[in-house]
Amino acid sequence: MGTFFIACCFLGVTNVALVLCHCARAVCAMSPLTALNPGPLCQATKYLHNIVEETITTLSPIPESALPSPILRNFASQGGGAQIIPELTSPTYNLPPLSWIAWTRHKIFNGGYDMDNLHIFRPSVVLEDRLSDGACWQFSGNQGQVAVRLAEIVEISHVTVDYVLPTLLSEVAIRRAPKNITVWALVYKEPPVNALTRNAAVLLTSRRMPAKISHTSTFAMLAQFQFDLHLNPVKQIFNVANCGMLTDVVIFKIESNEGGNTTCIYPIGIHGKSSTRLHG
């Protein structure tokens, strides 16, 4: 019975689920078995009860101790096959568009690399496992987005956002840190009940749609949270709503930053389970 209530907590999409979530916490607390050796679901319950209805509550970071062990794989890894979707990603700050002549020159003489702007980090840096001052993707203003195509269909359980320690940064760099973030995922079947959705056309950042996505494709919000640069550790983990939804396209949409004229994004993480393992 307690397991049923806890499962409702993970869904977290209605007021009823919120009430059941509190019941689940009570069941976990009263059970003699869990009092001696609390299971991971009971430990995680207190962190998952704040996702309710179609308006997703702003989440707080959760400790790694509340996550499944071992920690689930990060699918937002360039080494694992993840790629940036340019059509759904904001322009890189201070990176001039290539003319046809410049593109041809780089293609012929430089192996396709833009040798004139090697000092500017491209969006793909957020998919790399590196964390050093300045090694971030930067876009203009305090609102922007980065879209990631995963190498396989995934059931996402949580996401991570990382940043350099503020003690190592200048005041200007601190103000470039993201603050309010929403996460969206491409829906392949019916959108989850009560999920907040948007058409792909609303999220488009270029004149053309990316492959396998149309203007009428639907994205559902997975999470809405506030990244706090001054928390320890700086790397923060957030649960997602609509657990069980399968996707291979995820958008991190930055709604605000700490006050800078540009925004810097360091490594992000998309964690969960491969659909082949779920159904294989």
C-alpha positions as CSV (number, residue, x, y, z in Angstrom):
1,M,0.0,0.0,0.0
2,G,2.8,2.4,0.9
3,T,4.5,1.6,-2.5
4,F,1.3,2.7,-4.3
5,F,1.2,6.1,-2.5
6,I,4.9,6.7,-3.2
7,A,4.4,5.9,-6.9
8,C,1.7,8.6,-6.9
9,C,4.3,11.0,-5.5
10,F,6.6,10.4,-8.4
11,L,3.8,11.3,-10.9
12,G,3.1,14.5,-9.0
13,V,0.6,16.0,-11.4
14,T,-2.6,16.6,-9.4
15,N,-3.7,17.9,-6.0
16,V,-4.7,14.3,-5.2
17,A,-1.2,13.1,-5.8
18,L,0.1,15.8,-3.4
19,V,-2.2,14.6,-0.7
20,L,-1.2,11.0,-1.3
21,C,2.4,12.0,-1.2
22,H,2.0,13.2,2.3
23,C,0.3,10.0,3.2
24,A,3.2,8.1,1.7
25,R,5.6,10.0,3.9
26,A,3.5,9.0,6.9
27,V,3.4,5.4,5.8
28,C,7.2,5.4,5.5
29,A,7.7,7.0,8.9
30,M,5.3,4.5,10.6
31,S,6.6,1.3,9.0
32,P,8.8,-0.7,11.4
33,L,10.7,-2.1,8.4
34,T,11.5,1.3,6.9
35,A,12.3,2.8,10.3
36,L,15.2,0.2,10.5
37,N,16.3,0.4,6.9
38,P,14.4,3.1,4.9
39,G,14.2,2.2,1.2
40,P,15.4,4.7,-1.5
41,L,11.8,5.5,-2.5
42,C,10.9,6.5,1.1
43,Q,14.1,8.6,1.3
44,A,13.2,10.3,-1.9
45,T,9.6,11.0,-1.1
46,K,10.2,14.2,0.9
47,Y,12.0,15.7,-2.1
48,L,9.3,14.8,-4.7
49,H,6.0,16.1,-3.3
50,N,6.3,19.6,-4.6
51,I,5.5,18.9,-8.3
52,V,1.7,19.5,-8.7
53,E,-0.9,20.0,-11.4
54,E,-0.1,21.6,-14.8
55,T,1.7,24.6,-13.3
56,I,4.9,23.0,-12.2
57,T,6.2,24.3,-8.9
58,T,9.6,25.8,-8.8
59,L,11.8,23.0,-7.5
60,S,14.7,23.0,-5.1
61,P,17.9,21.0,-5.6
62,I,17.9,17.5,-4.1
63,P,20.9,15.7,-2.5
64,E,22.6,12.9,-4.3
65,S,21.7,10.6,-1.4
66,A,18.0,10.7,-2.6
67,L,18.8,9.4,-6.0
68,P,19.0,5.8,-7.2
69,S,22.3,4.0,-6.6
70,P,24.3,3.8,-8.7
71,I,23.7,7.3,-10.2
72,L,21.9,7.0,-13.5
73,R,23.7,7.6,-16.7
74,N,24.1,11.1,-18.2
75,F,22.6,11.0,-21.7
76,A,23.7,14.6,-22.4
77,S,27.2,13.6,-23.1
78,Q,28.9,14.3,-26.4
79,G,31.0,11.2,-25.9
80,G,27.8,9.2,-25.6
81,G,26.4,10.5,-28.9
82,A,24.4,13.6,-27.7
83,Q,24.3,16.5,-30.2
84,I,23.3,20.1,-30.1
85,I,20.2,21.1,-32.3
86,P,21.2,24.4,-33.8
87,E,17.7,25.3,-35.0
88,L,16.4,25.2,-31.4
89,T,19.5,26.8,-29.8
90,S,20.1,30.5,-29.3
91,P,23.0,32.2,-31.3
92,T,26.4,32.1,-29.6
93,Y,27.4,35.5,-28.3
94,N,29.9,37.4,-30.4
95,L,30.2,34.7,-33.0
96,P,29.6,36.2,-36.5
97,P,27.7,34.2,-39.0
98,L,29.9,32.6,-41.7
99,S,29.6,34.0,-45.2
100,W,29.5,31.5,-48.1
101,I,33.1,32.4,-49.0
102,A,34.4,32.0,-45.4
103,W,32.6,28.7,-45.1
104,T,34.1,27.4,-48.3
105,R,37.6,28.6,-47.2
106,H,37.3,26.8,-43.9
107,K,36.0,23.7,-45.6
108,I,38.8,23.5,-48.0
109,F,41.8,24.7,-46.0
110,N,40.9,24.1,-42.3
111,G,39.0,20.9,-42.3
112,G,35.8,22.7,-41.7
113,Y,37.0,24.5,-38.6
114,D,36.4,28.2,-38.2
115,M,40.0,29.1,-37.4
116,D,39.2,32.8,-36.9
117,N,37.0,32.2,-33.9
118,L,38.5,29.2,-32.1
119,H,38.5,31.1,-28.9
120,I,34.7,31.2,-28.8
121,F,33.1,28.1,-27.2
122,R,30.2,26.6,-29.1
123,P,27.1,25.2,-27.5
124,S,28.5,21.7,-27.6
125,V,30.8,22.6,-24.7
126,V,27.8,22.1,-22.3
127,L,27.9,18.4,-23.3
128,E,31.5,18.0,-22.3
129,D,32.8,16.8,-18.9
130,R,34.9,19.8,-18.2
131,L,34.6,22.6,-15.7
132,S,37.0,25.5,-15.8
133,D,36.5,29.3,-15.6
134,G,35.5,30.6,-19.0
135,A,34.9,27.2,-20.7
136,C,31.2,27.8,-21.1
137,W,28.7,28.5,-23.8
138,Q,27.7,32.2,-23.8
139,F,24.6,33.8,-25.4
140,S,23.5,37.4,-25.4
141,G,21.1,38.7,-22.8
142,N,19.5,36.9,-19.9
143,Q,17.1,34.6,-21.9
144,G,18.1,31.9,-24.3
145,Q,18.0,28.1,-24.8
146,V,20.1,25.1,-25.7
147,A,18.5,22.0,-27.3
148,V,20.0,18.5,-27.1
149,R,19.3,15.5,-29.3
150,L,20.0,12.4,-27.3
151,A,21.6,9.3,-29.0
152,E,18.6,7.2,-28.0
153,I,15.0,7.3,-26.6
154,V,15.2,8.0,-22.8
155,E,12.9,8.0,-19.8
156,I,14.3,11.0,-18.0
157,S,14.2,11.1,-14.2
158,H,16.3,14.2,-13.3
159,V,18.5,16.9,-14.7
160,T,21.7,18.6,-13.5
161,V,23.2,22.0,-13.9
162,D,26.8,22.8,-13.0
163,Y,28.9,25.9,-12.7
164,V,32.3,27.0,-11.5
165,L,32.7,27.8,-7.8
166,P,31.8,31.5,-7.3
167,T,34.9,32.0,-5.2
168,L,36.9,31.5,-8.4
169,L,34.9,33.9,-10.5
170,S,34.9,37.7,-11.0
171,E,31.7,39.7,-10.3
172,V,31.0,39.9,-14.0
173,A,31.2,36.1,-14.4
174,I,29.0,35.6,-11.4
175,R,26.3,37.8,-13.0
176,R,26.4,35.6,-16.1
177,A,25.2,32.5,-14.2
178,P,21.7,31.2,-15.1
179,K,18.9,31.5,-12.5
180,N,15.4,30.5,-13.5
181,I,15.3,27.5,-15.9
182,T,12.6,25.4,-17.5
183,V,13.2,22.1,-19.2
184,W,11.1,20.9,-22.2
185,A,11.0,17.5,-23.9
186,L,9.7,16.5,-27.3
187,V,6.5,14.4,-27.0
188,Y,6.2,11.5,-29.5
189,K,2.8,10.1,-28.4
190,E,0.1,11.8,-26.4
191,P,1.3,14.5,-24.0
192,P,1.1,13.6,-20.3
193,V,-2.1,14.4,-18.5
194,N,-2.1,18.0,-17.2
195,A,1.3,18.7,-18.6
196,L,2.2,22.2,-19.7
197,T,2.9,22.0,-23.5
198,R,4.1,24.2,-26.4
199,N,4.4,23.8,-30.1
200,A,7.8,23.5,-31.6
201,A,7.3,26.6,-33.6
202,V,7.2,28.6,-30.4
203,L,10.6,27.3,-29.4
204,L,12.2,27.7,-32.8
205,T,15.3,29.9,-33.0
206,S,15.9,29.8,-36.7
207,R,14.0,29.9,-40.0
208,R,13.9,26.1,-40.5
209,M,12.9,23.2,-38.4
210,P,15.4,20.5,-37.4
211,A,15.1,17.0,-38.7
212,K,12.3,14.8,-37.4
213,I,10.5,17.8,-35.8
214,S,7.6,19.8,-37.4
215,H,6.0,23.1,-36.5
216,T,3.2,21.2,-34.9
217,S,5.4,18.9,-32.8
218,T,4.6,19.1,-29.1
219,F,7.0,19.8,-26.2
220,A,6.0,19.2,-22.6
221,M,7.6,20.9,-19.6
222,L,9.6,18.5,-17.5
223,A,10.8,20.9,-14.8
224,Q,10.9,24.5,-13.6
225,F,13.6,25.4,-11.1
226,Q,15.9,28.0,-9.8
227,F,19.7,27.4,-10.0
228,D,21.5,28.9,-7.0
229,L,25.2,29.6,-7.8
230,H,26.0,30.0,-4.1
231,L,24.8,26.6,-2.9
232,N,27.3,23.9,-2.0
233,P,27.9,21.9,-4.1
234,V,27.4,24.1,-7.1
235,K,26.4,21.1,-9.2
236,Q,22.6,20.9,-8.6
237,I,20.2,18.0,-9.2
238,F,16.5,18.5,-10.0
239,N,13.7,15.9,-10.4
240,V,11.4,16.1,-13.4
241,A,7.7,15.9,-13.7
242,N,6.0,13.5,-16.1
243,C,8.3,10.6,-15.3
244,G,7.7,7.8,-17.7
245,M,7.5,10.0,-20.8
246,L,10.0,8.9,-23.5
247,T,11.9,11.4,-25.5
248,D,15.2,12.0,-27.3
249,V,15.0,15.8,-27.6
250,V,15.4,18.1,-24.6
251,I,15.5,21.9,-24.3
252,F,17.0,23.8,-21.4
253,K,15.4,27.2,-21.5
254,I,17.0,30.0,-19.5
255,E,14.4,32.4,-18.3
256,S,16.7,34.7,-16.3
257,N,20.3,35.1,-15.0
258,E,22.0,36.8,-12.1
259,G,22.0,40.2,-13.8
260,G,24.6,40.0,-16.5
261,N,24.3,41.3,-20.1
262,T,25.2,37.8,-21.3
263,T,24.6,34.3,-19.9
264,C,27.1,31.4,-19.5
265,I,26.1,27.8,-19.5
266,Y,28.5,25.2,-18.1
267,P,27.9,21.4,-18.3
268,I,24.3,20.1,-18.1
269,G,23.1,16.6,-17.4
270,I,20.1,14.6,-18.5
271,H,19.7,11.4,-16.4
272,G,17.4,8.5,-16.7
273,K,17.1,5.1,-18.3
274,S,17.3,4.0,-21.9
275,S,14.0,2.8,-23.4
276,T,15.8,-0.3,-24.7
277,R,16.6,-1.3,-21.1
278,L,13.1,-0.5,-19.9
279,H,11.5,-2.7,-22.6
280,G,14.3,-5.0,-23.6
